[in-house]
Every structure is written in structure tokens, then in C-alpha cells.
């Protein structure tokens, strides 16, 4: 056989799918052998990522195949042990208990956590049906542990909390990377290629602001090594320099903003030299960066959890946005700009005085229709009559990923009902009353709704590439069965099923949408359950194994109706229902990412939700917090906490071989298998410890054993630990062991932002001592 023919045969074995480890979702191709992803490569034919792949995506078989995969439903027995149970029994028992709790205590006694983990968003679209049946508005997610302070600021500036601004590093002359290490965290299309391009181009400048000399900082033109937790002082000084020296973009401000005079007045009061000293960064370097950013032709800011989970986290998000707004680097090429969401991954919450829901125990309001995981144990671990009594967790592991793991463990003991839907037997699943096994992301039709590409945004509907393991189900079917068992909807919709099949053959007749509208009009109580009704009807008319894509039919219709011109630019012609249906067909039929819409920068102003389409620069709460910053400079800490806990832990560091908890076992890691603690060599010496030695790290709420790693990339007095460790798994001998430190044994739910309750994971006071103590 010729070499050419061998290559052709080999190429036919590759199946299209995508990585789901970060928000970019790079398209990949895999070669499958049984249940295994034997080879993985970037998909060069995908316009969204053009063959790019990182080291983490190449290890995805370790997600698909490991010893903690769930293959049967589990139920906790009288001894407190999980045992296998049949699906029908588990579903009926859960539904009966839910109805009983709802009737006795009301819908506010339920909470829902998750709803589509990283890259598992399609299944999450069906969770709203279960929440409707339970009667709860209380949705807790990882986004609310990370980003709701940022979303709150967006709501104040741009009119709604689901207005979302992204960076434009691909086209910028000057880029500030703030509280992020994209070399290891990614989150930008073709991240490492982009960072290399900056390093090679003498006409472009990249500045990294980070307490650690990260991999990204090593590639930067300038590294501002801010002291841990002092970002607000540095950013305030930068903005003050720009405004005090008159470097703001007057034309942009006059045309596109309100409230600038009040903002400038506040920053004219900032003592720049004092704030520079407080930040730990040389004043002249701060001036150089501030002036460079303000005078660059195009400039952008890439911000992430380093400022969003540190002291003053919501204020940090405000300052980060002021930086690009007052310099006019907004809604233009090379600046930060708004993007259109394909599907509503977040919403907008009304204020309590406007009728927005608040939690019954802590009185916390929602932000972006989400509630912060920090307060969930407080809503459960109480004798309050309106406490949370039942919890459903889908594709999440709050016992390990939420602040204060011990409080979460106690919460599961106090719940009357706990249900976990997941692929793996997580630490959270081990504590649940029922565990319902979902098929993996490579065993079912799935997608991500992080469609942030610009000018063209892409959407990738991933098809199954391997057969499901054991007796698992996709999430839409799990939700359908639960809602049916609770008596919310019928088990079947024979008429709609039949009409859906006809509609697929004759879509121009609009038979299905008309029949669906008539059915809901006749049965208005069905409205909240439309996702599972679509799955149960239209889903049966879709190609094999693609019933889960049924909700995308409605998503495509709404998106095409709202952005018809932009959808047409990306290749989907037509108008109204015909265009929405055509977009749905493109998504269904393609194995690769599909261009959804192509936007111009001028289009982004239409995404503003303020009445006059102008940015409201002045936010009273943020102005007040800015005023209080000055008090922190002169304040004397009279407590002995600093002496008792002399180190600042930055928890959740991104590294080359850590990811979210989608990877359960350490064998996927090529390096850093134990998640070592970075600590400055001088600090190790002063402690009388050695590089590579085990030690104990203690905080005010807990302790973990750590492996010390001497590393001068961290500042003295600062230590770091990665996220994605601490998980339990069975080793080769069958014993249950833990992989590295569980960092949330050290974090406190009370140590958090006052507005969003975002935990201060990047500023945890700790002490280090020998393991023998």
C-alpha cells in the first residue's frame, strides 16, 4: 500500500470534537480506539482555532477514562453508604421527596448548583425546567464565585449585568494583562501564539501586572510586580496619572459617556506617590505604563481572577474598566468591546427594591440571576425556618471548589435531600443522598456557549465520538424524567412528536412552532418546561443521538431575529423564521465550528443597554470605596493576625498541568503531580525548612499538608497553591488516596467582597510550619 493511501486511511479515522478546558473551546480531532481517545490534534480545518492546541487538551483521554467514572445511579443506604439503584427507583424517590419538601416548605427551600460545567452547557439549558418544578430562583454557579462583581460593574456601566466586554489583544498596540497568566490559563484564541507575537514585535507592548513573575510576565515588555492585594492602589494611581495629566480621550468621553466630571474629581484627590508606594511598584514605572497606555493608538486590558478574587475585587473590576474607558479604548478595534451572547449564559437581576429575589437567611441579592457559593452553607447550616433544605448539584463539585470545604461538608449533613448529577464520583457526590450518572462530554451531543470570537463568532455543536459507558444518561433525559415524575408535564406528547417530524420534512410550513404555541396556550402551566418539551418532541425528530440539541432550535430563532444582518454576513441567509431555521440546520449538520454572525465595531454600540447608549462612568458605591482606600494606607493593623499568619497565600494558581476538576487523577500531569507550594527561597531558609520538604499550611479555618517548592518568581511573604488538586481517587492497590492539597480547606467564606461575596482566594492569611509540629 502506498504512503499516500496509508495517509488517506489514517485521516479518515479522525473525528471532530472540541476541548472544553477553557472558554475558547478549541476545535480538535481525535482518533478513537474503543473508549479511548488514542490521538488528539488541533483541527486545522476549523476557522475558529485553525489547528491550535495546548498541552492540556492533548491529555483529554484522562477525563474520558479514569477509575472514578460513574456508570450506575447510586443511593445512600441506612449505613450512609452509596449503593447501586435502578433509574426508575431513584427518579421516583427523588421526585416524591422534592414534592413533599416543596409542599411543606415552599420553593425557597430548594437550591440548585451548577447547570452545565465547563463545556457542558447544552445539558445545562434543561435545568431551568427542574428549577421551575422545584419553584426556586436560587441558582449557584462557579461564575458567581468568580465573576459576579465584574458583572455587577457591567450592569452599572453598560445598563445590564449581561453586557459583556472582552479584550482585543489580537489587534492592540498596547496590552495590559491584569491578574492573569494566559500562557498557562489560556482564555484567548491561540493564546501562546499571540503572546509570542507580542514578544517578537517591537511596535507592540505587553504589560503584565501580577505579584508573581509568571510565565506570561517573563514574556512581557514590562512586569509590574504589585504587592498581593494592592491592585486597587496601583490601578487608582494609573488612572489618576492619566486624568491629572489630561491624557483622557475628551472626544470619546463627550460623545459616549455620562458622569465623567464626578469621576475625575475623585481621581484628582488620589495621592499618586503614596499609592505607588503602597502598591510596591516604582512610581516612574507606573507613569511610563500609564502614559504608554493612554497615548497608544489602540490599547486593551485582559483581566482575570487575580483581581476578581482579591481584596477590593469589585472595585478592581471597576478600575480596570475605567482604564480603557477614559482613554477611549472601547468598542473599537484593538480596545475592549461588547460582544453578543448566542445563548444567555447569564442574565440581569433586579434590585430587591424592584422585586428581585433575595435569599431567606443571609438576605443576599442575585447578580446576573446567580447567587454566590460563599453564602450557600450559611443558607443551610442554620435552624432558620426558611433555610435551604434540598440541593441539586449538576456538573460541579462545591465541596472541593467552594470556599470553606468544612462548611460544605456540614451542609450536606444538614440537608433533607441532596442530589448530584455528574460524570464522576466527586467529593460532593460521595456526600449526596442520590448520585445520577451523566454521559461524558465525548459520549453525547454537547457545546459551549462562550461564543466570544470577533468579528465572527463561532459555535461548535460537538457530536458523540465514543459510546456511553455503563448505564448513564445525558442530562436532558435526566431532567425530563424528574420533571415528569414530579407531575409537571406528561411523559409523552404524541401530537407534537408527529408534527415535529413533519416539520423537519416541510420546514417552510412552520408546522411545529404553530403547534407548540397552540399546545402551550391550551396548557399555560407547560411554559416553564419548554426546554424538556422541545427535547421530548423536536428532539425525537432530529438525527440520531442529537435530541439534546433541541433547545438550540429556539436559541437560533431568537439570535437570528435579533442579529439578522450579522447572521447573514456570516453565511446564513434568509429572514425571520427561515433564517433561524437555516442557522439551526447549519449547526446540526456541521462537525466543525459554524460562523454564527459577523459584527462590525459600530454594531457593538447597539449592545449597550443604557437608555441613551452611553456609558455611565460614575458609580456611587465605587466612588465611596475609592474614598476609603486612603484610610487603608495609614491604618495600623492592631491585631496579631499578621504575626500569627505572616504569609499571604494566592490560592488557585494556574499552572501548565492543572485545570478545573474535570481531570480526576494525577496521571494526566507531566509535571507538578503533587501541586507544590511556591515559596521564596529566603522564606524557606528563615523557616528552617528545605526545598522539596513537606510542611503544614494553616489558616484561620483549616490546614493542609504541602510540598514546598523554592521559587524566586514569588515575592517574599507570598506563597501560591494551584487549584484542581485535593481530589480522591483509587490508586493501583485500590486504596482511596488524595491528589495534592485541597486548597479550600484554607479559605473562609466570610473573607469576601462586600457587594458580590466573591471570595478573596488570592489573599488568604496563612502560616507555614514543619510537618512534625
N, C-alpha and C positions, 0 to 999 in steps of 0.2 A: 504494500500500500504506500502511495506517495506521501511525502511530508505534507503537501498541500491538503490531501484528502484527510489525513490524520488531524490536521488543524481544524478542518471544517467540522469533523465529527466532534472534536473536543469543544468547539464553540457552540454546538447545538445543545450541549449538556448544561449550559449556564442558564440560570433562572433569575429573572429580575425581582428585586425587592429593595429595601432601604434599611439603613442604620437608624436606630431610634435612641441613641445615647445622648444627643444634644438637640437643640431646637432646629438645627439646619436640616437634619434628616437626609444626608447624602444618599443618592441612589447607588446601590451596589448590585453585583451579580454574584450568585452562589452556585457552586456545584454540590449536589446533594447525593449522599450515599446512605440509604435508609433514613434514620432520623438525624443524621449528622450533616452539618454544613462543612463539607470537606475542604473547599477552597472558597475564598472570598476576595473579590476585587472591586475596585471602583468601576462604575458603569460609564464608559466613555461616551456612550450614546445619549446620556441624559443631559439635557440642556441646562438643568439647574445646578449640577455639580461637576459635569464634564470629566468624570473619572477620578475625582479627588477621593481619597480615603485616608483616615488616620489610623494610628496603631491600635486604638481601642476597638474600632469597627471590625478590624481583622480578627478579633477574638470572640465574635458573637456566638460561635458554637457553644461556648461555655455558659451562655444564657439558655440556649435551647436544650442543652443536655447536662444535667447535674443531678446529684443524689437527692436533692430536696424538692424535685418536681412533684406536684400533686397530680394524682391520677384517679382518685375516687373522692366523693363527698365524705366529710368527716363530721362526727357529732361527739360532744363531750359526754362521757357516761357518768354514772354516780360516783365513781372514784376520781373524777376530774381528769380522765384520760381521753384522748381523741381516738375514736374507733370508726371504722368504715360504716356507711349507711347508704341506702338506696336514695336516688334522686327524689323520687316521689314522696318518700317519708320525710326527708329533710325539708323539701319545699313546703309541704303541707304543715309541718310542725312550726316552721319559721313564720309562715303566713298567719297561722292561728294565734301565735304569741304576739305578733305585730298588731293584729286586730284587737286583741284583748288589751294590750297596753294603750293603744290609741283610744279605745272607748273609755278606759278608766282614767287616763291622764291627759289625753289630747295630743295633737300633732307636735307640740313643742317639746314633748318628752323624747323625741327621736333626733338623732344627728346622723349625718352622712359624711364620710371622709373619703376623699379621692375622686373617683369618677373618671377613670381613664388616666393611667400613669403615663410616664414619658413615652410618646409614640403610640400609645394605646387609646387614642382619642375617640375612635369610632364607637367602640363599646361604651364609652362614657356618655355618648349622646342619648343613650336609652335610660340612663339612671334617673333622669327627670321624672319618668313615669313612676318609678318606685317612690321617689320623694313625694310625689303628688298623692300616692296611695297612703303613705305614712302621714302626710299632712305637715311636713316640716320645711321651713325655709333655711334651716341651718346646715349649710354646706361648708365643710372644712377641707382645704387642699394645701398642697405644698406651695402653691403660688401665694397663698395667704400667709405663709411662714417666711416668704422671701420678698414679695413684690408689692404688697398692697399699699405700703407707704408711698411707693413710686406711683401706683395707680391713683391714690388719693390726690397727689400733687397734680397729676394729669387732669383729673376732674376739675380742679380749681383753675388751672391754666387754660385748658382747651375746651371745657364745657361739660365733659362727661368722663367718667373714670375708665371707660373702654376706648378712649382715644389713645392710640399707642404710637409713640415716637421711637424710631430706630436711627442708628448711626449710619453715616455714609462713608465709611473708611475707604471703600474701593475708589472713590473719586476725590477724596480730600487731599489738600496740600499739607494740612497740619492736623494731626490726630492726637487727642489725649485719651489714653486708656486708663480708666479710673476704677480702682478696686477690682481689677480683673486680670487674669492671666490667660489670654486667649491661646497662647501656644499649647497649653495643656487642657484648657476648658473648652476651646473652640467656640461655637456660637456665632461665627461669622462665616459666610461662604468661602470655602477654600482657605481656611484661616492661615495655615502655615505658609502657603504660597504668598498670601497678602503681606504677612509680616516680613518675609524675605524681600518682597518688592520694595517695601519702605526702607529697609536697611541698605539696599543697593542704590536707591535713588537719592542723589544729593539735593534734589529740589523739593524733597518731601521731608517732613519732620514728624517723628513719633515720640511722644512724651508718655512715660508710664508713671503713674502715681500709685505707690504701693509701699507699705512698710518693709516688705521683703524684696530683695533683689531677685525677682522671679526670672523664669526663662524668657518671658516677654520683655522684662526690664533690661536684660542683658543685650537684647537686640535693639533697644531704643536709642535714640539720639540723646535723650535726657531722661534720667530717672530721678524723680522727686521722692526721696525716702521719708515720707511723712511718718511721724510717730503714730503708733497704734491708737486709734480712736480720735485723732486730731484732724481728720479730714475737713470738718466744718470750718476750722480755723484757717486752714490752707486755702480752701475754696473761697471763703469770705475775703481773704486778703487778695486773692487773684481778681475777684470781681471788683473789689474796692480800688485796686490799681487801675483797672480798665476805666472805671467811672470817674475816679478822681483825676485821671489824666485825659479825660474827654475822648476816649477811644471807642465809645459806643457807636453803633450804627444809627445815626439820627434819622435817616430816611426810612429805614425799616421800622424803627420804633414808632415814628409818627404815623406810618401807614398801617401797621399791623398789630399794634398793641395798645392797651389801656393800662393806666396805673404806674407809668414809669417814674414820674416825679416823686411819688411816695417811696418807691424802691431806691432811687438814687439818694434821697435824703437819708435813708437808713445807712447806706454804704459810705456816705461821706463822713459818717461818725466812726467808722471802723478804724481802730489804731493798727495800721498795717504792720509796722515793725514789731509791735507786741504780739500780734497774731502769728507772724512769721516765726518768731522765737518759740511760741507755744507749739507750733506745728513741727518744729525740729528741722525746718528746711531753710537754707540760706536765702535772705531777702533778695539779693541780686539775682539769684537763680529764679526765684518766684517772679520777679519783674520781667526777666527775659522771656519766660514762658507766657506770662500774661500778655505782654506786648506782642509776642510772636503769634499767639492765637488770635488776638484781636485784629492784627494787621494782615493776616494771611488772606489770600484770595478766597480760599474755601477751608473751613475748619469744622471738625466734628468731635464729639465726645462719645466714647464707648464706656458705659458704666455697668457694674455688676454687683454681686453680693458683697464684695469687700467694703462698699459704702452702704449697701442696703441692709446689712445685718451688723452694723457697727454703731457706736454711740452717735446720737443725732441722726438716725437713719433717714427719717422722713425729711428733715432739714437738708441732709446731704443730697437727696434726690431733687429738692427744690433748687439748691445752689448749682448743681450740675446742669440743670435745665436753664437757669438764668445765664450761665456762662455762654451757651450757644445762642440764647435768645437776644441778649443785649448787644451781641456782636453781629446780629443779623444772619446767623448761620442756621436758618430754619426754613424748611420747605423749599430747599434749593439743592442742586447737585453739589455733593461734597460736604453738605451740612447734615444736621439731623432733620428728619422729616416724618410726618404721619404716614401710616400705612392703613389700608383697608383690610379688615378681617374677612376671611372667607366664611368662617363659621364663628359664632360668638363664644370664644373660649372664656371670656369674662363679660360681665355686664356692668350696669351702673346702679348703685344703691342709693335710694332716697335717704335723706337725713331722718332721724327718728321723729323730729317735729313735722316732717312731711308725710309720715306714715310708714317709714322704713322700719323693718323688724329689728328688735334688739334681743339679746339673749336674756333669759329669765333670772339667772343667778348673778352674773357679773355686769349685766346691762351693756354689753359690748354691741356696737352697731356693726352692720355689714359694710364692707367696702368691695365694690365690684361684684356684688352678690355672693361674697365669700366671707367666712368668719375665720379668725386666726387660730391655728392649732394650739397656741400658747394657753388659751383660756379653756380649752375643752376639758382637761382634767378637773378644773375648778367648777365646771358646769355639772360634773358627775360626782365628784368626791365631796358631797355635802348632804345634809338632811333637808335641804330646801324642798318644799312640796312641788315645785315646778322644775326640778332638776332633770337632766338628761338621764333616761332610763334604758334606752336602746340605741345601739350604734351599728351601722353598716359601714364596712371598710372595703373599698374596691381598689385594687392595684396600688396599694400604699402600705407603709409599714411604720405607723406613727410611734409604736413602742420604741423603735430604734431611731427614727428620723425626727421625731418631735422633741422639743426641749423638755428636760427633766424626765428621763425614762422611768424613774421610780414612781413618779406621779401617774404616768400612763399605766404602769402595771397595776397600781392600786385601783385605777379607774375601771379596768376590766374586771376586777374582783367585785366592784360595786354595781356593775350593770346588771339589769334583769335579762337582757338579751344582747348578744354580740354575734355578728355575722361577718365573716371575711370572705371576699371573692378574690382569688389570686391564682397565679400560676405556680407559686412555690409555697412551701411551708415556712412562712416567715415567723419572726419573733412575735408579731402581732397575731398571726394565725394560731400559734401554739396556745394563746390565751383565750381564744374565741370559743363560743358555745357551738357554732357551726362553721365549717370551712367548705366553701363551694369552689371546686376546681375549674378554672378557666383554661381554655386552649392558649397556647403560646402565641406570640405575635407572628411567628412564621407558620403557624398551623391554621390561620384564619385570615379573613379579609380584614385589613386594618389600614390606618392612616394617621397622620399628624395634621393638626390644623394650624401649625406655625408657618403660615404662608407669608413670610416676610420679604420675599425677593422683590427687587425693584430695579428697573422699571416694570419688568414682567414678574408676576408672582406665579409660582408653580405649586401644583397639588399632585400628590402621588398616592393613588389607591393601590395598596400592596395586596397581591393575591397570595394564597397559601402556597408554600413551596415544599412542605413536608406534611405527612398525615398526623392528625392529633394523637397524642399519647393517651392511652387508658380511656377512662370514662369521663372525659372533660366536655365542656360546652362553651361556646362563645358567649360573652356577656349579654348580648341582646336576648338570647334564648333564656338565660337565667332570669333576667328581669321580666320577660314576658310571663314565665311560669309563676313567679312570685306575685305579680300583679293579678293574674288570673286567679290564683289560689286565694288572694285577698278579696275576691269578688268584685273587683273594679271593672273588669271587661270580660266578655265571653272568651271561651277557649278558641273559637273559630269565627270567621267572618266569611261564610261561603259566597255570598253575592259579591263582596268586594274582591275576593280572591279571583273569581271568574272574570270580573270586569278588568282587573289589573292585567290578566293575561291577554285579554282583547286589546287593551290599551297599548301594550307593548308591540302588538302587531299593527295597530292603526293609531299611532300617537297623535295624529292631526285631529282626531275626533274628540280629544280631551275627555274621553270616557271616564277614566279613573279619577281625575280631580273633581269632576262634577259629581260622581257617585260618592266620593269621600266627603265632599261638602254636604251632600244631602244626608248622608249617614250621621254626620256629627250634628247637623241641625235637628235631626229627629232624636238624637241621643246626646244632648249637650254635655252630659257628665263624662263623655268619652274624650273631650277636648284635651285634658292634661295628659292623655295616654296616647296621643297621636304617634309618637316615635315607635312604640311597640305595635300599634295598629298597622303602621306602614311596614314594619318588619314582618308581621303576620300575614299581610296581604300582598302588597307590591313585592316584598322580599321573595315570595314564592314564585313570582314571575321572572325574576332575574336569573342570570346564568348560574350554573351550579356553584355552590359554596360562596355565593355573593349576596345572600339575603341580608347580611349585616349592612350592606351599602344602601339599604332602602331610605334611610334618613337623608342621604346625600341628594336624593331627588328634590326634596323641599329646600335644602341648602342651595342647590344650583338655581332653583327658581328665584329665590329671594336675591341671590347675588347678581344674577343676570338682570333682574328687574332694576336693581339699584345702580349697577355699573355697566349698563348695556353697551355704551360706546367703548369702554375699555375692554370688555369681554370680546367684542368684535375685533378690536385691534390685535388681540392675542390669537385670533383664528377661529372663533366661534361666531358665525354669522346668524342673522335672523333677528326677530323681535318678539318680545313678550314670552308667552309660554313656549313657543317654538325654539327660541334661543336658549331658554333654561333647560329644555329637554335635550337640545343638541349638546349643551355643555355636559349634562349628566351622561349622555351616551359616550362622549369623548373620554370622560373619567373612567367609565366602566370598561371600555374596550382597550384602553392603553395599559401596557405593563410598565410604562415609564412615566415620569412626571409630566403633567399636562399644563401648558400655559393657561392660566385662568384669565388673566387680564393684564393689559399693558397700560401703565399710567404715565402721564407727564407730571412734572413737578407742579405745574399750575393746578392740576387736579387735586393736589393734596390739601389746598385751602378749603375745598368743599367738604373735607372730612372734619373740619372744625365744628364744634357743637355749641359755641357761644352764639348769642343772638346776632351779633354784628360780625362774626367770623374773625374777631380779633383776640389775641392772647391777653388774658387778664394777669398781668405780671405781679400785681400786689396781692399777697395772701396774708391776711391779718395774723393767723396763727403762726406763720413762718416768720413774720416780722417781729412778733413778740419773742419767739425763740432766738432769733438773731440778737435781739437786745439783751437776752440773758447770757449769751456767750461770754460777754465781757466779765461777768461775775465769776465765771469758771476760771479765768486766768488768775485772778487774785485770791480765789477761795483757797482756804487751807483745810486739808483733809485731817480732821482731828481724830478720826477713828484709827484703830490699829489694823484695819483691813489690809492696807498696803504692806504692813510688816508681816502680817500672817500669810498673805497671799501676794508675794512680791513679783510674780511673773504675770504677764498678760498672754493668755492663750488665744490664738486665732484658730478657731475650730472650723473644720470643713474645708481645708485647703485642697485645691485642685492639683492633681499630680498626673504623671504620664500613665499610671496604671491604677487609677481609682475612677469610679463612676458612681452613678446612683446605685441603689440597691438591687438593680436588675441582675447584677452578677453576684451569685451567692457564695461561691467557693474561691479560695485563693489561687487555684491552679491557673487561672486566666492571666495572672500577673507575671510579667517577666522580671520585674524589679519590685522592691519595697513590699514584699509579701506580708510583712507584719505592721505596716503603717507606722513607721518610726516617727518619733517626735523630733522635729528640728529644734536645735538649741545652740546658741552661740558657744564657741569653744571656751571663751572666758568664763561663761556661766557654769559650764561643766566643771571647769577647774576649781572655781570658787565653792562649788557644792561638794568637792572631793569625789566626784564620780568620773566615769570614763566613757569615751565614745564606744557605742555598742553594748553598753551595760543596761540592764533592766532597772527601772525605778518606778516610784509611785507618784502619780499626779493627783493632787487633791484640790477640790474646790469647796465652796460653802455647802454644796448639796451632795457631793459624792466623790468617788475616786476610781481611777483605772490604773492598771499596770501599763507601762510604756517602755519601748525600746528607744534609748537615746541615740541620736544621730548628730554629731558635731557638725555645724553648718554655719559658716560666717555670712550666708545670704540673709540671715535673720538678725535683727538688732539685739544688742544685749538687753536682757529683761523681757524678751519676747520669745514665745515658743509657738509652734504650729503642730496641728494634728489633722490628718485628712478625714474626709467623710467617706462613707462606703465601706467601712470596716465594722467589726463587732458582731458579725452575723454568725449564727450557729450552723454547723454542717457536720455530716458524718464522715470521719476520716477512713482510711483504708482498713482499720481494725473494727470499724463500725461504731466507734465511740463518738459521742456528740461533743464537739470542740468549738471554740470561738476563734474567729479570724480577726486578730488585731483588736485595737481599743474601740469600745463603744463610746463615742465622744459625748453623747447626750446624757451619759451618767454624770457629766460635769456641769451641764448647762442648767440654768434656772429659768423657769417660765416668767418669774417676776422681773428679771433683768431684761427689760424690753422697751421698745419705743412707746411713748405715752399715747400716740394717736392710733397707730396701726397694730400695736402689740407685737411688732416684728422682733424676734429675739436678738439680743446682742451677741451672736455667736462669735463675732470677730474680736470680742473684747471681754474675755472671761478671766477674772482674777483667780490664779491658781498658785500652788506651791509644789515644789519638786523635792522628793526626799528618797533616800535609799530604800530599796525593796524590803530590806530586813526590818525596818522600823515598824 
